Amino acid sequence: MVLLSAQGMPVAKIAEVSFTGDDRVRDVVHNFNADGFDFALSEVQGWPAQDVHAARAT
């Protein structure tokens, strides 16, 4: 979603091709812009962001 947004694809089209809603696309892009890859890792792995930081520190 983030890559498609960065390439200029409209939110509605991203939602369509990723089988989700406009609000979810906006949330993902907003959270990525705020937290970078820490957000992406926590979403994929199911970990809270603070656990991702702790795992990286070890």
N, C-alpha and C positions, 0 to 999 in steps of 0.2 A: 504494500500500500504506500509506504513511504517513497519508494523508488518511483512508482507511477505518479505520485503527487509531485515529486521533484521534476519529473519530465513534463509536467504541465497538464496531466489528465484531470478532467473535472471530477469532483467528489462523486457525483451521481454515476459516472461511468466506472470509477474505481469500485464503488459499491456493487454495481452490476456484475463486473467481471470477477469479483471476489465473493459473490453470493452473500452479501451482508448489507446492512443499512448505512445510510448516509451518516448518521450519528456515530456509528462505530468507526467509520473511516476518519471522521473528524477527531474523535478521541485518540485513535492510534497516532495520527500525524501530530496532533497537539502534544501528546505525551512524549513522542520521539523528539520533537523540537525542544521540549523542556528538559528531558533526561538523557537524550542520546541513546547509545547502545545499552546502557544499564536498563532502560525500560524494555528494550527489545529482548534482552536476555531474560529478564524476569518474566516476560510474557511467554516466551518459548519454554523455559524450564519450569514455570510455575512457581518460581521463588519470589518472595518480596525483594525489592531492590536492595535493602540493607543487607540481606543475606548474600546477594551477588557481590557487594563490596567486601564483605567478610571473606568470602571464598577466594576472591582475587588477592587479598592481603596475605593469604597463607601459601 
